[in-house]
């Protein structure tokens, strides 16, 4: 960890701290943000979490949720004042300021000491202290390591432990993905020792579905799923009208792409979701197939090798056509990766 002593010094006196994370926060983003916020509050700091957008209702159980400031036109001025007055700004689960839209400019212009904790590829150099490890399964895993490195493991209570546990659980696919390392198991065991109720966290995240979401899932699986067996590819392509028909809310498509990847014989899965600003793309793959390469080359995105995403200002039909057109380029690799497993 670079400049750990400097960070310790910055945290040695009560400070105004702002924590932010990426657009459409998932469990790792919000879990790391609220986990660190609750820890820093116990240390005597004045902490405000600001998210660039709304996040799923199945994350609202985390301690500190009610105090999160969600950025919007209405909260712009408040967010700007908080950023400008912050002694320390923590950026978690992303390392490119463009990922937080208007908040990115605020972070860049602010004079506070900047901390970045992340596990994604290709970081931008903007932080005074960085804990960056692409080998980590989740930013929550790194946040646990940071708290321990700061000598504050005893500050981790049930609430902090459950926030961090949630992010690790989801970013490992419920401890099923290849990134579920020995260290992951050791960290979550320690979080449970600190009071995390793993059964409760799992229930809050996975077992609080609305009727609309389940009906939407049934529609997507039965009517929208497309499979290209010769390419070992499966995907969903959802229009705004389809999402509106089932009253789809933030987080309702979370995990949908994994159903496509779970099909026997599939190496690469995709989710294409239409919105007013274009089409958002989520890609998942198995083995060493580089989903992030396709996301970066063709969809203005990036991410991890097996989990990537992007966004294009195209119609849904044109986006799907672009995706199909690049499959020939990867056809041999798609086949080879499946055979290696």
C-alpha positions as CSV (number, residue, x, y, z in Angstrom):
1,X,0.0,0.0,0.0
2,X,1.5,3.3,-1.1
3,X,1.7,6.1,1.5
4,X,0.0,4.2,4.2
5,X,1.7,6.2,6.9
6,X,0.5,9.4,5.2
7,X,-3.1,8.1,5.2
8,X,-2.8,7.2,8.9
9,X,-1.6,10.7,9.6
10,X,-4.6,12.2,7.6
11,X,-7.0,10.0,9.6
12,X,-5.4,10.7,13.0
13,X,-7.6,13.8,13.6
14,X,-11.3,14.2,13.1
15,X,-11.9,15.2,9.4
16,X,-14.7,15.9,7.0
17,X,-14.8,12.9,4.6
18,X,-16.8,12.3,1.5
19,X,-17.1,8.8,0.0
20,X,-18.3,8.2,-3.5
21,X,-18.6,5.2,-5.8
22,X,-19.6,4.4,-9.4
23,X,-22.9,5.0,-11.2
24,X,-25.7,2.5,-10.5
25,X,-23.9,1.2,-7.4
26,X,-24.0,-2.6,-6.8
27,X,-23.4,-4.4,-3.5
28,X,-19.7,-4.1,-3.7
29,X,-19.9,-0.3,-4.4
30,X,-22.4,0.4,-1.7
31,X,-21.1,-2.1,0.7
32,X,-17.6,-0.7,0.5
33,X,-18.9,2.8,0.8
34,X,-21.1,2.2,3.8
35,X,-18.7,-0.2,5.4
36,X,-15.9,2.4,5.3
37,X,-18.3,5.2,6.3
38,X,-19.5,3.3,9.4
39,X,-15.8,2.5,10.3
40,X,-14.7,6.2,9.9
41,X,-17.7,7.4,11.9
42,X,-16.6,5.2,14.7
43,X,-13.2,6.8,14.4
44,X,-14.8,10.2,15.1
45,X,-14.9,11.6,11.5
46,X,-17.7,13.5,9.8
47,X,-18.6,11.3,6.9
48,X,-21.0,11.7,3.9
49,X,-21.6,9.1,1.2
50,X,-22.6,10.5,-2.2
51,X,-23.7,8.1,-5.0
52,X,-23.9,9.3,-8.6
53,X,-27.3,7.6,-9.1
54,X,-30.0,5.5,-7.4
55,X,-29.2,2.0,-6.4
56,X,-31.3,-1.2,-6.0
57,X,-33.8,-1.5,-3.1
58,X,-32.3,-4.8,-2.0
59,X,-29.3,-2.8,-0.7
60,X,-31.3,-0.4,1.4
61,X,-30.9,-2.6,4.6
62,X,-27.2,-1.5,5.0
63,X,-26.6,0.7,8.0
64,X,-26.2,4.3,6.9
65,X,-28.4,3.9,3.8
66,X,-30.8,6.6,5.1
67,X,-28.0,9.1,5.2
68,X,-26.7,8.6,1.6
69,X,-26.9,11.6,-0.7
70,X,-28.0,10.5,-4.2
71,X,-26.7,13.0,-6.7
72,X,-29.2,14.7,-9.0
73,X,-29.9,18.2,-10.3
74,X,-31.7,18.9,-7.1
75,X,-28.7,17.8,-4.9
76,X,-26.0,19.2,-7.1
77,X,-25.2,22.3,-5.0
78,X,-25.2,20.3,-1.8
79,X,-22.8,17.7,-3.3
80,X,-20.5,20.4,-4.6
81,X,-20.3,22.1,-1.2
82,X,-19.6,18.8,0.5
83,X,-16.8,17.9,-2.0
84,X,-15.2,21.4,-1.7
85,X,-15.2,21.3,2.1
86,X,-14.0,17.7,2.4
87,X,-10.6,17.1,4.0
88,X,-10.5,13.6,2.5
89,X,-12.3,12.2,-0.5
90,X,-12.6,8.4,-0.9
91,X,-13.4,6.9,-4.3
92,X,-14.4,3.3,-4.1
93,X,-14.9,0.5,-6.6
94,X,-13.9,2.5,-9.6
95,X,-10.6,4.2,-10.7
96,X,-11.6,6.4,-13.7
97,X,-13.4,9.6,-12.8
98,X,-15.5,9.4,-15.9
99,X,-17.4,6.6,-14.2
100,X,-19.1,9.0,-11.8
101,X,-20.3,11.5,-14.3
102,X,-20.7,15.1,-12.9
103,X,-19.2,14.0,-9.6
104,X,-15.9,13.2,-11.4
105,X,-15.4,16.9,-12.1
106,X,-16.1,17.7,-8.5
107,X,-13.5,15.2,-7.3
108,X,-11.0,16.5,-9.8
109,X,-11.4,20.1,-8.8
110,X,-11.6,19.5,-5.0
111,X,-8.5,20.1,-2.8
112,X,-9.1,17.3,-0.4
113,X,-6.7,14.3,0.1
114,X,-7.9,11.7,-2.4
115,X,-8.0,8.0,-1.6
116,X,-8.8,5.4,-4.3
117,X,-9.6,1.7,-3.4
118,X,-10.4,-0.5,-6.4
119,X,-9.9,-3.8,-8.2
120,X,-10.7,-2.9,-11.8
121,X,-8.2,-2.6,-14.7
122,X,-6.6,0.5,-16.1
123,X,-6.8,3.0,-13.2
124,X,-6.6,6.7,-13.8
125,X,-3.8,8.5,-11.8
126,X,-5.8,11.0,-9.6
127,X,-5.3,9.7,-6.0
128,X,-2.9,10.7,-3.3
129,X,-3.3,7.2,-1.8
130,X,-4.2,4.2,-3.8
131,X,-5.0,0.6,-2.8
132,X,-5.4,-1.1,-6.2
133,X,-5.3,-4.8,-6.8
134,X,-6.9,-6.5,-9.8
135,X,-6.4,-9.8,-8.0
136,X,-8.9,-8.9,-5.4
137,X,-12.4,-10.3,-5.8
138,X,-14.1,-7.2,-4.5
139,X,-13.4,-3.7,-3.3
140,X,-15.0,-4.8,0.0
141,X,-12.2,-7.3,0.3
142,X,-9.6,-4.5,-0.1
143,X,-11.5,-2.3,2.3
144,X,-11.2,-5.0,5.0
145,X,-7.5,-5.3,4.2
146,X,-7.1,-1.5,4.5
147,X,-8.9,-1.3,7.9
148,X,-6.7,-4.1,9.2
149,X,-3.5,-2.4,7.8
150,X,-4.5,0.8,9.6
151,X,-4.5,-1.2,12.8
152,X,-8.2,-1.0,13.4
153,X,-9.6,-4.5,13.0
154,X,-11.2,-4.1,16.4
155,X,-13.4,-1.3,15.0
156,X,-15.2,-3.8,12.7
157,X,-18.6,-4.5,14.2
158,X,-21.6,-6.4,12.9
159,X,-22.9,-3.5,10.7
160,X,-19.5,-2.9,9.0
161,X,-18.9,-6.6,8.6
162,X,-22.2,-7.2,6.9
163,X,-21.7,-4.3,4.5
164,X,-18.3,-5.7,3.5
165,X,-19.6,-9.3,3.4
166,X,-22.4,-8.3,0.9
167,X,-19.9,-6.9,-1.6
168,X,-17.6,-9.9,-1.5
169,X,-20.6,-12.3,-1.7
170,X,-22.0,-10.7,-4.8
171,X,-18.8,-10.0,-6.7
172,X,-17.9,-13.7,-6.3
173,X,-21.3,-14.8,-7.5
174,X,-22.1,-16.3,-4.1
175,X,-18.6,-17.7,-3.8
176,X,-18.9,-19.6,-7.1
177,X,-16.7,-17.6,-9.5
178,X,-13.0,-18.3,-10.0
179,X,-12.1,-15.2,-8.1
180,X,-13.2,-16.9,-4.9
181,X,-9.7,-17.4,-3.5
182,X,-8.3,-18.7,-0.3
183,X,-8.0,-15.1,0.9
184,X,-11.7,-14.5,0.1
185,X,-12.7,-17.4,2.4
186,X,-10.3,-16.2,5.1
187,X,-11.7,-12.6,5.0
188,X,-15.4,-13.6,5.1
189,X,-14.6,-16.0,7.9
190,X,-13.2,-13.1,9.9
191,X,-16.2,-10.9,8.9
192,X,-18.5,-13.6,10.3
193,X,-16.3,-13.7,13.5
194,X,-16.9,-9.9,13.7
195,X,-20.7,-10.5,13.7
196,X,-21.8,-10.7,10.1
197,X,-24.9,-12.8,9.7
198,X,-24.2,-14.5,6.4
199,X,-27.7,-16.0,6.1
200,X,-29.3,-12.6,6.7
201,X,-27.1,-10.8,4.1
202,X,-27.9,-13.5,1.5
203,X,-31.6,-13.3,2.2
204,X,-31.6,-9.4,2.0
205,X,-29.7,-9.5,-1.4
206,X,-31.2,-12.5,-3.1
207,X,-34.6,-13.2,-1.5
208,X,-36.5,-9.9,-1.5
209,X,-37.9,-10.1,-5.1
210,X,-41.0,-8.1,-6.0
211,X,-43.8,-9.8,-8.0
212,X,-43.0,-7.5,-10.9
213,X,-39.4,-8.6,-10.9
214,X,-40.2,-12.3,-11.0
215,X,-42.7,-11.8,-13.8
216,X,-40.1,-9.8,-15.7
217,X,-37.6,-12.6,-15.2
218,X,-40.1,-15.2,-16.5
219,X,-40.7,-13.0,-19.6
220,X,-37.0,-12.5,-20.2
221,X,-36.2,-16.2,-19.9
222,X,-39.2,-17.5,-22.0
223,X,-39.6,-14.8,-24.6
224,X,-36.4,-12.7,-24.9
225,X,-33.4,-15.0,-24.5
226,X,-31.5,-15.6,-27.7
227,X,-29.0,-18.4,-28.2
228,X,-26.4,-18.8,-30.9
229,X,-25.2,-22.4,-30.4
230,X,-22.5,-22.3,-33.1
231,X,-20.8,-19.4,-31.5
232,X,-21.4,-20.6,-27.9
233,X,-23.2,-17.3,-27.2
234,X,-26.5,-16.4,-25.5
235,X,-27.9,-13.0,-24.7
236,X,-30.9,-10.8,-23.8
237,X,-31.9,-7.7,-25.7
238,X,-34.5,-5.7,-23.7
239,X,-36.2,-2.6,-25.1
240,X,-37.5,0.4,-23.1
241,X,-41.0,-0.8,-23.8
242,X,-40.4,-4.3,-22.4
243,X,-38.8,-2.8,-19.3
244,X,-41.6,-0.4,-18.8
245,X,-44.2,-3.2,-19.3
246,X,-43.0,-5.0,-16.3
247,X,-42.4,-1.9,-14.2
248,X,-38.7,-2.6,-14.1
249,X,-36.8,-0.7,-11.4
250,X,-33.1,-0.1,-10.7
251,X,-31.5,-3.5,-10.0
252,X,-34.3,-5.6,-11.5
253,X,-31.9,-6.8,-14.3
254,X,-29.1,-7.5,-11.8
255,X,-27.8,-11.0,-12.4
256,X,-30.0,-11.6,-15.4
257,X,-27.0,-12.1,-17.7
258,X,-25.8,-15.0,-15.5
259,X,-28.8,-17.0,-16.5
260,X,-27.6,-16.9,-20.1
261,X,-24.1,-17.9,-19.1
262,X,-25.4,-20.8,-17.1
263,X,-26.6,-22.6,-20.2
264,X,-24.7,-25.7,-21.0
265,X,-22.3,-25.0,-23.9
266,X,-22.2,-21.2,-23.6
267,X,-18.9,-19.3,-23.3
268,X,-20.0,-15.7,-23.6
269,X,-23.3,-14.1,-22.4
270,X,-24.7,-10.6,-22.9
271,X,-27.4,-8.3,-21.7
272,X,-28.4,-5.3,-23.9
273,X,-30.7,-2.9,-22.2
274,X,-32.2,0.1,-24.0
275,X,-32.6,3.5,-22.3
276,X,-33.1,7.1,-23.4
277,X,-29.4,7.6,-23.7
278,X,-28.6,4.5,-25.7
279,X,-27.9,0.9,-24.8
280,X,-26.1,-0.4,-21.8
281,X,-24.2,-3.6,-22.3
282,X,-23.2,-6.3,-19.7
283,X,-21.0,-9.2,-20.8
284,X,-20.0,-12.3,-18.9
285,X,-17.7,-15.1,-19.9
286,X,-16.1,-18.3,-18.7
287,X,-12.5,-19.4,-18.6
288,X,-10.0,-17.0,-20.1
289,X,-12.3,-15.6,-22.7
290,X,-11.8,-11.8,-22.7
291,X,-15.2,-10.2,-22.3
292,X,-13.5,-7.0,-21.3
293,X,-11.7,-6.9,-24.7
294,X,-15.0,-6.9,-26.6
295,X,-16.4,-4.3,-24.3
296,X,-13.5,-2.0,-24.8
297,X,-13.1,-2.5,-28.5
298,X,-16.7,-2.3,-29.6
299,X,-18.8,-0.8,-26.7
300,X,-16.9,2.0,-25.1
301,X,-16.4,0.0,-22.0
302,X,-14.1,-2.4,-20.1
303,X,-14.0,-4.3,-16.9
304,X,-12.7,-7.6,-15.8
305,X,-11.9,-10.5,-18.1
306,X,-15.0,-12.5,-17.1
307,X,-17.3,-9.5,-16.2
308,X,-17.4,-6.3,-18.3
309,X,-19.7,-3.7,-19.6
310,X,-20.1,-0.6,-21.8
311,X,-22.6,1.8,-23.3
312,X,-23.3,2.9,-26.9
313,X,-25.4,5.6,-28.4
314,X,-27.1,3.3,-30.9
315,X,-30.5,1.7,-31.3
316,X,-31.0,-1.6,-29.6
317,X,-31.2,-3.4,-33.0
318,X,-27.9,-1.8,-34.2
319,X,-26.2,-2.7,-30.9
320,X,-27.2,-6.3,-31.2
321,X,-26.1,-6.3,-34.9
322,X,-22.7,-5.0,-33.9
323,X,-22.4,-7.7,-31.2
324,X,-23.3,-10.4,-33.7
325,X,-20.9,-9.0,-36.3
326,X,-17.8,-9.4,-34.0
327,X,-18.6,-13.0,-33.0
328,X,-16.9,-14.4,-36.1
329,X,-13.6,-12.7,-35.0
330,X,-13.8,-14.7,-31.7
331,X,-15.4,-17.9,-32.9
332,X,-12.4,-20.1,-32.5
333,X,-11.6,-18.7,-29.1
334,X,-15.1,-19.1,-27.9
335,X,-15.0,-22.8,-28.9
336,X,-11.6,-23.3,-27.4
337,X,-12.3,-21.8,-24.0
338,X,-15.4,-24.1,-23.7
339,X,-13.3,-27.2,-24.5
340,X,-10.7,-26.3,-22.0
341,X,-13.1,-26.3,-19.1
